[in-house]
Amino acid sequence: SSKRNSSLLSQRLRRLERGEFCKLIDNRLGEPVQFCIQSNVLQVIESPDPKSSRGILPIEGRSLGQWLEQIPHLSNKEKPHLAYTIAKSVWQYYSSAWMMAPWTHGSIQLLTEKAGLADHGKPHPYLTANMARAVVTSTDCYNADNLMHQYPYILALGVLLIEIVIKQPLTSEECPHPFSETAVNDYYTWAWTTAHRSNLKDMVHSMYVEAVNNCLNPELFGGDSIQQYGYTELITARQNVLYEKVVSPLKRLFEAYQDDWGIQSAPTAKTLDTVAHHVIPETSIASQFPHKADFTVAIFCALPLEANAVSALFDERFEDISLYRNSSGDSNTYTLGRMGRNNTALVHLPGMGKSAASQASSSIRSTYPNIKLALVVGICGGVPYGKESKETLLGDVIVSDGIIQHDFGRRIPGAFLPKASVADGLGRPNVIIRGFLSKIKTTIVQRRVSNKVKEYMGVITQTLGNDTARYPGVEQDELYEPSYQHKHRGRTSCIRCAVSTSTTVCGEVFDLSCHELGCGKENIVKRKRLQAALTQGHTFSPAIHLGLIASGDTVMKSGQDRDLIAMRDNVIAFEMEGAGVWDSLPCLVVKGVCDYADSHKNKVWQPFAAATGAACMKALLDEWSS
C-alpha cells in the first residue's frame, strides 16, 4: 500500500550533515544517488531503488540547446512532451527561488541515459536552474518604458517553445546579450519573427501554436483584470493565466498522443475527439490537476449536516492539499472537487450567521480568483403560504431571487423599525444571475430540475446511508396556527408559561417536543398537498419555490412575527448566511425547508431538508453555463 511504501521510505531517509553533500557525491561517482526533500530538509535515501535511476549514465548532462542541435530527429510526440514538461515546471516554480533568472536552453539540462531501454526514445528531461549564490530578488515584471514584453519568465518560456518546434536554439549572434531588461526587446523580436516566419502551424498542432502565441501576448498577463491585485496577488494571477493559456493546451495536446512515439504528423481532429470522449474523458483531463484559477463555483455551508449532503454529490474530489494551499489572508477551510463541468470549492463556515459568511466570501477570491457563482446551501425556515397562497411544505426547496435583511434597522421603545431605503438594502442579482433565474423559471427547465433532484436524492441516500436523508413522513409535517405557542400547558410549575395572556415562554420549552408538551392537534392547519398525499397515496416530491428570502442573525421562532415580516417584505423563507455572501459574490441561496420558523420548530426534518437543498443545488448547477 502507499502508506506502507511511505513508511519504508522514511526508514531509509537520513538527514545530510553540513558539508556532506559534495563529499557524498565524490564518494559515489558512477553510482545512483537519490535525495529527498522533506519539510525543507535535504535527506539522502540509503539503499536507493535501482529501478528509479532509469539507466542514467554517470556523465555530465547536455543542455537543452546542445540536445536540440545534436539529436537527429524530434518527432511530433516528443515536442509536446518536452514543451508540456517545461511549461508545467515554469508554472510550478514561477517566481520562486528556482527562477531567479528566466529559464533558457542553457539552464535546462537533460541527463544522458543508456540506449536500448524499453522506453528509449521518450525524452526524460531533468530540469535544473542555476541557483544564485548571492541574494538576488526575483523579478517577474520589468518596468522600463518602451518594452515590447514586460514579463521575462513568460517570454523566455515562449522562446523555449519555439526552439523546440524548429529544433534549433537561439544563437548568440541573433541575441548576443543575456536575457535581461535591456535585451528583452531583442528576444521578443526574435520570437515573434521566428514564430511567424517559420509557419509553426504547419509544423505542430494548433494547440501548440496557441500556447506559443499566448506566451508572446503580454496583455494576457497584465490587463485590467489582473492589475487590480496587490503585488503578491499579481504574481499569483499571472501564474493562474499561465496555466490556463499555456500549460493547459499543451497538456491536452500531449495527452492526445497515445501510442506511437515516432509519428510524424500532428493528431487529427478525429484523434483528439476519440481521446477526449473515449480514452480519456474531457472532464477527467480537465480535472486531473485543476489549478486554482479553474475553480469557478463556491458553495457555502454553515452546518456539518449541510456540508455532508453537498459533499456526497461531488463527482470527483481533489484531496492533495499541498496543491491548493490558501493564499495569505484566506482563513477559509475548503473541500475541493468537481460537480459536473464545474470545479467547485465547498467552504466550511466556522459558524452560523452573516458575519462568518461575509468574512469567508470576502477572502475566497484571494485563493480562487475566478469564482463566478456562489451558492449558499443548507436548511431554512419556510413561510407556509407563499406567493398566491402557494403552499410550502417541509422538505420543499427555496431558491432566492433576492435577499432582505429582516433584522437590519432600529429598535425603539415598543417597536423595531427596519431600514428599507435603497441605499440600506442589498443590491439585486447581477445580470448573469438574473438571466439564469429567468431560465430556471421556464417550465421545461423546472421539469428537468425536478427530475434531477430525485436522481441526486438517490445519490445522497446511497452515499450517506438510508437513515440520513429519509423522508420523516407526512404525519410529521405539522403546521400550527401562528398564534398557538409552543409552551407548558395545563397545571405547570412554570410561571412564565402559566400566564395565559403572556406572549413570552420559558427557554426550557424549546428543548421539548410538541408531543412532550401536549400541543393540541386541533390547532394544526390542514394542508391540501398533505391531504392529497394521505388520501391518494402520493409519494412526496419536493417543490421548488423561487422568491425573496429574509436573512439575518436572528433565528426566527415566532409564527406571528414570521407572518408579519412575510406580509411586509413578501419573503417566502428565513435563513442566516445569505446576506453575508450576497454583496461579495454573484450569489444564489438554495435551501431545504426544515421548519416553519415558528416556536414549534425542531430538528427532525433537518437531515432531509439538507439533502433536498443539496440535490436541488446540483440540479441547478447542471443548468449553469457561465
C-alpha positions as CSV (number, residue, x, y, z in Angstrom):
1,S,0.0,0.0,0.0
2,S,1.0,3.7,-0.3
3,K,1.2,4.0,3.5
4,R,3.5,1.0,3.8
5,N,5.7,2.3,1.0
6,S,5.8,5.7,2.6
7,S,6.8,4.1,5.9
8,L,9.5,2.0,4.3
9,L,10.9,5.1,2.6
10,S,11.0,7.1,5.8
11,Q,13.1,4.3,7.4
12,R,15.7,4.7,4.6
13,L,16.0,8.5,4.9
14,R,19.0,10.1,6.5
15,R,19.5,13.8,7.0
16,L,22.6,15.2,5.5
17,E,25.1,16.9,7.7
18,R,26.6,20.3,6.8
19,G,29.3,19.9,4.1
20,E,28.4,16.3,3.5
21,F,26.7,16.7,0.1
22,C,29.8,17.2,-2.0
23,K,31.7,14.5,-0.1
24,L,28.8,12.1,-0.8
25,I,28.8,12.8,-4.5
26,D,32.6,12.4,-4.7
27,N,32.5,9.0,-2.9
28,R,29.7,7.6,-5.1
29,L,30.9,8.5,-8.6
30,G,29.3,6.2,-11.1
31,E,26.6,5.1,-8.7
32,P,23.0,6.4,-8.5
33,V,22.4,8.7,-5.5
34,Q,18.9,9.6,-4.6
35,F,17.8,12.6,-2.4
36,C,14.5,13.6,-0.9
37,I,13.4,17.0,0.5
38,Q,11.1,16.7,3.5
39,S,10.0,19.8,5.4
40,N,12.6,21.8,3.5
41,V,15.4,19.5,4.7
42,L,17.6,17.6,2.3
43,Q,17.9,13.9,3.1
44,V,19.7,11.1,1.3
45,I,17.9,7.8,0.6
46,E,20.0,4.9,1.7
47,S,20.0,1.8,-0.4
48,P,18.5,3.5,-3.4
49,D,16.0,1.7,-5.6
50,P,17.9,0.8,-8.8
51,K,14.7,1.0,-10.9
52,S,14.2,4.7,-10.4
53,S,17.6,5.6,-11.8
54,R,16.4,4.7,-15.4
55,G,19.8,3.8,-16.7
56,I,21.3,7.3,-16.2
57,L,24.9,7.4,-17.2
58,P,27.4,9.0,-14.8
59,I,28.5,11.7,-17.2
60,E,27.7,15.3,-17.4
61,G,24.3,16.0,-19.0
62,R,23.7,18.2,-22.0
63,S,21.9,21.5,-22.0
64,L,18.6,21.7,-23.9
65,G,20.3,23.8,-26.5
66,Q,23.1,21.2,-27.1
67,W,20.5,18.4,-27.1
68,L,18.4,20.2,-29.8
69,E,21.4,20.6,-32.0
70,Q,22.7,17.0,-31.6
71,I,19.5,14.9,-31.7
72,P,19.0,13.7,-35.2
73,H,15.2,13.7,-35.1
74,L,12.5,15.1,-32.8
75,S,9.0,13.7,-33.5
76,N,5.7,15.4,-33.1
77,K,5.2,13.3,-30.0
78,E,8.4,14.4,-28.3
79,K,7.8,18.1,-29.0
80,P,4.6,18.4,-26.9
81,H,6.1,16.1,-24.3
82,L,9.1,18.4,-23.8
83,A,7.0,21.6,-24.2
84,Y,4.4,20.5,-21.6
85,T,7.1,19.3,-19.1
86,I,8.9,22.6,-19.3
87,A,5.8,24.8,-19.3
88,K,4.4,23.0,-16.3
89,S,7.7,23.4,-14.4
90,V,7.8,27.1,-15.2
91,W,4.2,27.4,-13.9
92,Q,5.0,25.4,-10.7
93,Y,8.2,27.2,-9.9
94,Y,7.1,30.6,-11.2
95,S,8.9,33.5,-9.4
96,S,10.4,31.1,-6.9
97,A,14.0,30.6,-5.7
98,W,14.4,28.2,-8.7
99,M,13.7,31.0,-11.1
100,M,15.8,34.0,-10.1
101,A,16.5,34.4,-13.8
102,P,14.5,33.4,-16.8
103,W,14.9,29.8,-17.9
104,T,16.7,29.4,-21.2
105,H,18.1,26.5,-23.2
106,G,21.3,26.8,-21.3
107,S,19.8,26.5,-17.8
108,I,17.7,23.4,-18.6
109,Q,19.6,20.1,-18.9
110,L,18.9,16.6,-20.0
111,L,21.0,13.9,-18.3
112,T,22.3,11.2,-20.6
113,E,20.6,7.8,-20.5
114,K,21.6,4.3,-21.7
115,A,20.3,3.3,-25.1
116,G,18.3,0.1,-25.6
117,L,15.9,0.6,-22.7
118,A,12.2,-0.4,-23.0
119,D,11.1,3.2,-23.2
120,H,14.2,4.5,-25.1
121,G,13.2,7.4,-27.3
122,K,10.9,9.1,-24.9
123,P,12.6,12.3,-23.7
124,H,13.2,12.3,-20.0
125,P,14.3,15.9,-19.3
126,Y,15.9,16.7,-16.0
127,L,15.2,20.3,-15.4
128,T,17.5,22.5,-13.4
129,A,18.3,26.1,-12.9
130,N,21.5,27.8,-11.8
131,M,20.8,28.9,-8.3
132,A,22.1,32.4,-7.5
133,R,24.9,32.3,-4.9
134,A,24.3,35.9,-3.9
135,V,21.0,37.3,-2.6
136,V,19.0,38.1,-5.8
137,T,15.5,39.4,-6.0
138,S,13.2,37.6,-8.3
139,T,11.6,39.9,-10.9
140,D,8.7,38.7,-12.8
141,C,7.9,42.1,-14.4
142,Y,10.1,44.7,-16.0
143,N,9.1,48.3,-15.6
144,A,11.2,50.2,-18.2
145,D,9.5,52.2,-20.8
146,N,9.0,51.1,-24.4
147,L,9.2,47.3,-23.7
148,M,7.5,45.0,-26.1
149,H,7.0,42.4,-23.4
150,Q,7.3,43.1,-19.6
151,Y,7.2,39.5,-18.3
152,P,10.6,37.8,-18.7
153,Y,9.7,34.3,-17.3
154,I,6.8,34.0,-19.7
155,L,8.6,35.4,-22.7
156,A,11.5,33.1,-22.0
157,L,9.1,30.2,-22.0
158,G,7.8,31.3,-25.4
159,V,11.3,31.3,-26.7
160,L,11.9,27.8,-25.4
161,L,8.6,26.5,-27.0
162,I,9.7,28.0,-30.4
163,E,13.2,26.5,-30.1
164,I,11.7,23.0,-29.5
165,V,9.4,23.3,-32.6
166,I,12.2,24.4,-35.0
167,K,14.7,22.1,-33.2
168,Q,17.2,24.9,-33.2
169,P,18.4,27.0,-30.3
170,L,18.6,30.8,-30.4
171,T,22.2,31.7,-31.1
172,S,24.4,34.3,-29.6
173,E,24.7,36.0,-33.0
174,E,20.9,36.6,-33.0
175,C,20.7,37.7,-29.4
176,P,24.2,38.5,-28.2
177,H,23.3,39.6,-24.7
178,P,21.9,37.5,-21.8
179,F,18.2,37.6,-21.0
180,S,17.7,40.9,-19.2
181,E,15.6,44.0,-19.1
182,T,17.8,45.8,-21.6
183,A,17.8,42.9,-24.0
184,V,14.1,41.8,-23.7
185,N,13.1,43.6,-26.9
186,D,15.7,41.6,-28.9
187,Y,14.3,38.3,-27.6
188,Y,10.8,39.3,-28.2
189,T,11.6,40.4,-31.8
190,W,13.4,37.1,-32.5
191,A,10.5,35.1,-31.0
192,W,7.8,37.0,-32.9
193,T,9.7,36.9,-36.2
194,T,10.7,33.3,-35.9
195,A,7.2,32.1,-34.9
196,H,5.6,33.8,-38.0
197,R,8.4,33.2,-40.5
198,S,8.6,29.5,-39.7
199,N,4.9,28.9,-40.1
200,L,4.5,27.0,-36.9
201,K,1.0,25.9,-37.8
202,D,2.5,23.7,-40.5
203,M,4.9,22.1,-38.0
204,V,2.8,21.4,-34.9
205,H,-0.8,21.2,-33.9
206,S,-2.8,24.4,-33.5
207,M,-3.0,24.0,-29.7
208,Y,0.8,24.2,-29.5
209,V,0.7,27.4,-31.7
210,E,-2.0,28.7,-29.3
211,A,0.4,28.2,-26.3
212,V,3.2,30.0,-28.2
213,N,1.1,32.9,-29.2
214,N,-0.2,33.3,-25.7
215,C,3.3,33.5,-24.3
216,L,4.1,36.3,-26.7
217,N,0.9,38.3,-25.8
218,P,1.8,40.4,-22.8
219,E,-1.7,41.8,-22.5
220,L,-2.9,38.4,-21.2
221,F,-0.6,38.8,-18.1
222,G,-1.1,42.4,-17.3
223,G,-4.6,43.5,-18.4
224,D,-7.1,45.4,-16.3
225,S,-8.4,42.1,-14.8
226,I,-5.0,41.4,-13.3
227,Q,-3.8,45.0,-12.4
228,Q,-6.5,45.2,-9.7
229,Y,-4.4,43.0,-7.4
230,G,-1.6,43.8,-5.0
231,Y,2.0,42.7,-5.7
232,T,1.8,39.2,-4.2
233,E,-1.7,38.6,-5.8
234,L,-0.4,39.9,-9.1
235,I,2.2,37.1,-9.3
236,T,-0.4,34.5,-8.4
237,A,-2.8,36.0,-11.0
238,R,-0.1,35.8,-13.7
239,Q,0.6,32.2,-12.7
240,N,-3.1,31.4,-13.0
241,V,-3.2,32.8,-16.5
242,L,0.0,30.9,-17.4
243,Y,-1.7,27.7,-16.5
244,E,-4.9,28.4,-18.3
245,K,-3.5,29.9,-21.5
246,V,-0.2,27.9,-22.0
247,V,0.1,24.8,-19.8
248,S,-3.5,23.6,-20.3
249,P,-3.5,23.5,-24.1
250,L,-0.1,21.8,-24.1
251,K,-1.4,19.2,-21.6
252,R,-4.4,18.4,-23.8
253,L,-2.2,18.0,-26.8
254,F,0.3,15.8,-25.0
255,E,-2.4,13.5,-23.8
256,A,-3.9,13.3,-27.3
257,Y,-0.9,11.2,-28.4
258,Q,-1.3,7.7,-27.1
259,D,0.8,5.0,-28.8
260,D,3.4,5.9,-31.4
261,W,6.4,7.9,-30.3
262,G,7.6,8.2,-33.8
263,I,4.5,9.6,-35.5
264,Q,5.4,12.3,-38.0
265,S,2.2,14.4,-38.1
266,A,0.1,16.1,-35.5
267,P,-3.1,14.2,-34.3
268,T,-6.1,14.8,-36.4
269,A,-9.3,16.3,-35.1
270,K,-10.8,12.8,-35.1
271,T,-7.9,11.5,-32.9
272,L,-8.3,14.4,-30.4
273,D,-12.1,13.7,-30.3
274,T,-11.5,10.0,-29.8
275,V,-9.2,10.6,-26.9
276,A,-11.5,13.2,-25.4
277,H,-14.6,11.1,-25.5
278,H,-13.4,7.5,-25.1
279,V,-9.8,7.0,-24.0
280,I,-9.5,10.0,-21.6
281,P,-12.9,11.8,-21.0
282,E,-12.7,15.6,-21.2
283,T,-13.9,16.1,-17.7
284,S,-11.2,13.7,-16.4
285,I,-8.4,15.5,-18.4
286,A,-9.6,18.9,-17.1
287,S,-9.8,17.8,-13.5
288,Q,-6.6,15.8,-13.1
289,F,-4.7,18.8,-11.8
290,P,-7.0,21.8,-12.0
291,H,-5.3,25.0,-11.0
292,K,-6.8,27.4,-8.5
293,A,-7.9,29.6,-11.4
294,D,-10.0,26.7,-12.7
295,F,-12.4,26.8,-9.8
296,T,-15.5,28.8,-10.7
297,V,-18.1,27.8,-8.2
298,A,-18.2,28.2,-4.4
299,I,-20.6,26.6,-2.1
300,F,-21.1,27.9,1.5
301,C,-22.4,25.6,4.3
302,A,-22.7,26.6,7.9
303,L,-23.6,23.2,9.5
304,P,-21.9,19.9,9.2
305,L,-25.1,18.1,8.1
306,E,-25.4,20.7,5.2
307,A,-21.8,20.0,4.2
308,N,-22.3,16.3,4.4
309,A,-25.2,16.4,1.8
310,V,-23.2,18.6,-0.5
311,S,-20.0,16.5,-0.2
312,A,-22.0,13.4,-1.2
313,L,-22.7,14.9,-4.6
314,F,-19.1,15.6,-5.7
315,D,-18.3,13.6,-8.9
316,E,-14.6,13.8,-8.1
317,R,-12.6,15.1,-5.2
318,F,-9.2,16.9,-5.2
319,E,-7.6,15.8,-2.0
320,D,-3.9,16.7,-2.5
321,I,-3.9,19.7,0.0
322,S,-0.3,20.6,-0.9
323,L,-1.5,21.7,-4.4
324,Y,-4.2,24.0,-3.0
325,R,-2.7,26.0,-0.1
326,N,-4.7,29.1,0.8
327,S,-3.3,32.5,-0.1
328,S,-2.2,34.8,2.6
329,G,-5.2,36.3,4.4
330,D,-7.5,33.5,3.5
331,S,-8.5,31.6,6.6
332,N,-11.3,29.5,5.0
333,T,-11.4,25.7,5.2
334,Y,-12.3,24.0,1.9
335,T,-13.3,20.7,0.4
336,L,-12.4,20.7,-3.3
337,G,-13.9,18.7,-6.1
338,R,-15.8,18.6,-9.4
339,M,-19.6,18.8,-9.8
340,G,-20.4,18.0,-13.4
341,R,-18.5,20.5,-15.5
342,N,-17.6,22.8,-12.6
343,N,-14.5,22.7,-10.4
344,T,-16.1,23.6,-7.1
345,A,-14.8,24.8,-3.7
346,L,-17.0,23.9,-0.7
347,V,-16.5,26.4,2.1
348,H,-17.0,25.1,5.6
349,L,-18.1,28.2,7.6
350,P,-16.9,28.4,11.2
351,G,-20.4,29.2,12.4
352,M,-23.8,30.4,11.5
353,G,-24.8,34.0,10.6
354,K,-23.9,36.9,8.3
355,S,-20.5,37.7,9.9
356,A,-19.0,34.3,9.3
357,A,-20.4,34.1,5.8
358,S,-19.2,37.7,4.9
359,Q,-15.7,37.0,6.1
360,A,-15.5,33.8,4.1
361,S,-16.9,35.2,0.9
362,S,-14.6,38.3,1.1
363,S,-11.4,36.2,1.2
364,I,-12.1,33.3,-1.1
365,R,-11.1,35.1,-4.3
366,S,-7.6,35.7,-3.0
367,T,-7.1,31.9,-3.3
368,Y,-9.7,31.1,-6.1
369,P,-9.8,34.3,-8.2
370,N,-12.3,33.1,-10.8
371,I,-15.4,32.3,-8.7
372,K,-18.4,33.1,-11.0
373,L,-21.2,31.7,-8.8
374,A,-21.6,31.4,-5.1
375,L,-24.3,29.0,-3.7
376,V,-25.4,29.3,-0.1
377,V,-26.7,25.8,0.5
378,G,-28.4,24.2,3.5
379,I,-31.6,24.5,5.6
380,C,-34.1,27.3,6.3
381,G,-37.4,28.1,7.9
382,G,-40.2,28.4,5.4
383,V,-43.3,30.6,5.2
384,P,-46.2,28.2,5.0
385,Y,-48.0,30.2,2.3
386,G,-46.0,32.0,-0.3
387,K,-46.9,33.9,-3.4
388,E,-50.6,33.5,-4.5
389,S,-51.2,31.4,-1.4
390,K,-49.0,28.6,-2.8
391,E,-48.3,26.0,-0.1
392,T,-44.8,25.4,1.2
393,L,-44.2,22.0,2.9
394,L,-41.3,20.7,5.0
395,G,-38.7,19.3,2.6
396,D,-39.5,21.8,-0.2
397,V,-36.6,23.9,-1.6
398,I,-36.3,27.7,-1.6
399,V,-34.3,29.4,-4.3
400,S,-33.6,33.1,-3.8
401,D,-34.3,35.8,-6.4
402,G,-33.4,38.4,-3.8
403,I,-32.3,38.9,-0.2
404,I,-34.0,41.1,2.5
405,Q,-32.1,41.8,5.8
406,H,-35.1,41.4,8.2
407,D,-33.2,42.3,11.4
408,F,-31.4,45.4,10.0
409,G,-32.9,48.6,11.4
410,R,-33.6,50.5,14.7
411,R,-35.0,49.3,18.0
412,I,-37.2,52.0,19.6
413,P,-39.4,51.6,22.7
414,G,-42.1,49.1,21.8
415,A,-41.2,48.6,18.2
416,F,-38.5,47.7,15.6
417,L,-38.2,49.9,12.6
418,P,-36.5,48.1,9.6
419,K,-34.3,50.1,7.3
420,A,-36.0,49.9,3.9
421,S,-34.3,52.5,1.8
422,V,-32.5,51.5,-1.5
423,A,-29.1,52.7,-0.1
424,D,-29.5,50.5,3.0
425,G,-30.7,47.3,1.2
426,L,-28.8,44.6,-0.6
427,G,-28.4,45.0,-4.3
428,R,-30.3,42.9,-6.8
429,P,-28.6,40.0,-8.5
430,N,-26.2,40.8,-11.4
431,V,-27.3,40.4,-15.0
432,I,-25.9,36.9,-15.3
433,I,-27.7,35.6,-12.2
434,R,-30.9,37.4,-13.3
435,G,-30.7,35.6,-16.7
436,F,-30.1,32.3,-15.0
437,L,-33.1,32.8,-12.8
438,S,-35.2,33.6,-15.9
439,K,-34.0,30.3,-17.4
440,I,-34.9,28.1,-14.4
441,K,-38.4,29.6,-14.2
442,T,-39.3,28.1,-17.5
443,T,-41.5,25.0,-17.5
444,I,-39.1,22.7,-19.4
445,V,-36.1,23.5,-17.1
446,Q,-38.2,23.2,-13.9
447,R,-39.4,19.8,-15.0
448,R,-35.7,18.8,-15.8
449,V,-34.5,20.1,-12.4
450,S,-37.3,18.3,-10.6
451,N,-36.3,15.0,-12.2
452,K,-32.6,15.6,-11.4
453,V,-33.5,16.3,-7.7
454,K,-35.0,12.8,-7.4
455,E,-31.8,11.4,-9.0
456,Y,-29.4,13.2,-6.7
457,M,-31.5,12.4,-3.6
458,G,-30.8,8.8,-4.5
459,V,-27.1,9.5,-4.7
460,I,-27.1,11.2,-1.3
461,T,-29.0,8.2,0.2
462,Q,-26.6,5.7,-1.3
463,T,-23.5,7.7,-0.1
464,L,-24.6,8.7,3.4
465,G,-27.0,5.8,4.2
466,N,-30.7,5.3,4.1
467,D,-31.4,6.8,7.5
468,T,-29.6,10.1,6.9
469,A,-31.9,11.5,4.2
470,R,-35.0,9.6,4.9
471,Y,-38.4,11.4,4.5
472,P,-39.8,11.7,8.1
473,G,-43.4,11.1,6.9
474,V,-46.5,13.2,6.1
475,E,-47.7,12.8,9.7
476,Q,-44.6,14.6,11.0
477,D,-45.3,17.7,8.9
478,E,-47.2,19.8,11.4
479,L,-48.1,23.4,10.9
480,Y,-49.7,25.1,13.9
481,E,-51.8,28.3,13.8
482,P,-49.5,31.3,14.1
483,S,-50.8,32.4,17.5
484,Y,-50.7,29.0,19.0
485,Q,-47.5,28.9,21.1
486,H,-45.1,26.0,22.0
487,K,-45.2,26.1,25.8
488,H,-46.0,24.3,29.0
489,R,-49.7,23.6,29.3
490,G,-52.2,22.7,32.0
491,R,-51.1,22.7,35.5
492,T,-47.4,23.6,35.5
493,S,-44.8,25.0,37.8
494,C,-43.6,27.2,35.0
495,I,-44.9,30.7,36.0
496,R,-44.0,32.2,32.7
497,C,-45.9,29.7,30.6
498,A,-48.8,29.5,33.1
499,V,-49.8,33.1,32.4
500,S,-52.3,32.6,29.6
501,T,-52.1,36.2,28.3
502,S,-48.3,36.2,28.2
503,T,-46.7,36.5,24.8
504,T,-43.4,35.0,26.0
505,V,-42.5,31.5,27.0
506,C,-39.7,29.9,29.1
507,G,-36.5,28.8,27.4
508,E,-37.0,25.1,28.5
509,V,-39.8,24.5,26.1
510,F,-37.5,24.7,23.1
511,D,-35.8,21.5,24.2
512,L,-39.1,19.7,24.4
513,S,-41.2,18.2,21.5
514,C,-44.8,19.1,20.8
515,H,-45.7,15.6,22.0
516,E,-44.0,16.2,25.3
517,L,-45.7,19.5,25.8
518,G,-49.1,18.3,24.7
519,C,-49.5,20.8,21.8
520,G,-53.1,20.3,20.6
521,K,-53.7,18.6,17.3
522,E,-56.8,20.6,16.9
523,N,-54.6,23.7,16.3
524,I,-52.9,22.1,13.3
525,V,-53.6,23.8,10.0
526,K,-54.8,21.4,7.3
527,R,-52.7,21.5,4.0
528,K,-54.1,20.4,0.6
529,R,-50.8,18.9,-0.6
530,L,-50.5,16.8,2.6
531,Q,-54.2,15.7,2.4
532,A,-53.7,14.6,-1.2
533,A,-50.6,12.6,-0.2
534,L,-52.5,10.9,2.6
535,T,-55.7,10.1,0.7
536,Q,-54.2,9.3,-2.7
537,G,-51.0,7.7,-1.6
538,H,-48.7,10.0,-3.5
539,T,-45.0,9.9,-2.8
540,F,-43.7,13.2,-1.5
541,S,-41.8,15.1,-4.1
542,P,-40.2,18.4,-3.0
543,A,-41.5,21.5,-4.7
544,I,-39.1,24.3,-5.7
545,H,-40.1,27.9,-4.8
546,L,-38.4,31.0,-6.1
547,G,-38.7,34.3,-4.3
548,L,-37.3,36.7,-1.8
549,I,-35.6,35.3,1.3
550,A,-35.3,37.1,4.7
551,S,-31.7,36.8,6.0
552,G,-30.4,37.8,9.4
553,D,-28.5,36.8,12.6
554,T,-31.8,36.4,14.5
555,V,-33.3,32.9,14.5
556,M,-37.0,33.2,13.6
557,K,-39.1,31.2,16.1
558,S,-42.4,33.1,16.1
559,G,-45.3,32.3,13.8
560,Q,-46.8,35.8,14.2
561,D,-43.6,37.7,13.6
562,R,-42.9,35.3,10.6
563,D,-46.2,36.2,9.0
564,L,-45.8,40.0,9.7
565,I,-42.4,40.1,8.0
566,A,-43.6,37.8,5.2
567,M,-46.5,40.2,4.5
568,R,-44.4,43.3,4.8
569,D,-41.5,42.2,2.7
570,N,-43.1,39.5,0.6
571,V,-40.5,36.9,1.6
572,I,-41.0,33.1,1.5
573,A,-38.3,31.9,3.8
574,F,-35.9,32.8,6.7
575,E,-32.2,31.9,6.9
576,M,-28.9,33.3,8.3
577,E,-26.0,33.3,5.9
578,G,-27.2,34.6,2.5
579,A,-26.8,38.3,3.4
580,G,-23.2,37.8,4.2
581,V,-22.3,36.4,0.8
582,W,-24.8,38.4,-1.4
583,D,-22.8,41.6,-1.8
584,S,-19.4,39.9,-2.2
585,L,-20.1,37.4,-4.9
586,P,-22.7,36.6,-7.6
587,C,-25.0,34.6,-5.3
588,L,-28.0,32.2,-5.1
589,V,-29.4,30.8,-1.8
590,V,-30.7,27.2,-2.2
591,K,-32.1,25.8,1.0
592,G,-34.4,23.0,2.1
593,V,-37.3,23.9,4.4
594,C,-36.7,22.2,7.8
595,D,-39.3,24.0,9.9
596,Y,-42.0,26.7,9.7
597,A,-40.0,29.4,11.5
598,D,-42.3,29.2,14.5
599,S,-42.0,28.3,18.1
600,H,-42.8,24.6,17.3
601,K,-39.6,24.2,15.2
602,N,-37.4,21.1,15.8
603,K,-34.6,19.3,14.2
604,V,-36.5,16.2,12.9
605,W,-36.6,17.5,9.4
606,Q,-33.1,19.0,9.2
607,P,-31.2,16.0,7.5
608,F,-33.9,15.5,4.9
609,A,-34.1,19.3,4.2
610,A,-30.4,19.5,3.9
611,A,-30.5,16.7,1.3
612,T,-33.3,18.2,-0.8
613,G,-31.4,21.6,-0.7
614,A,-28.1,20.0,-1.9
615,A,-29.9,17.9,-4.5
616,C,-31.6,20.9,-5.9
617,M,-28.3,22.9,-5.9
618,K,-26.6,20.3,-8.1
619,A,-29.6,20.1,-10.4
620,L,-29.4,23.8,-10.8
621,L,-25.7,23.7,-11.3
622,D,-26.2,21.3,-14.2
623,E,-28.1,24.2,-15.9
624,W,-25.4,26.7,-15.2
625,S,-23.3,27.6,-18.2
626,S,-21.4,30.8,-17.4
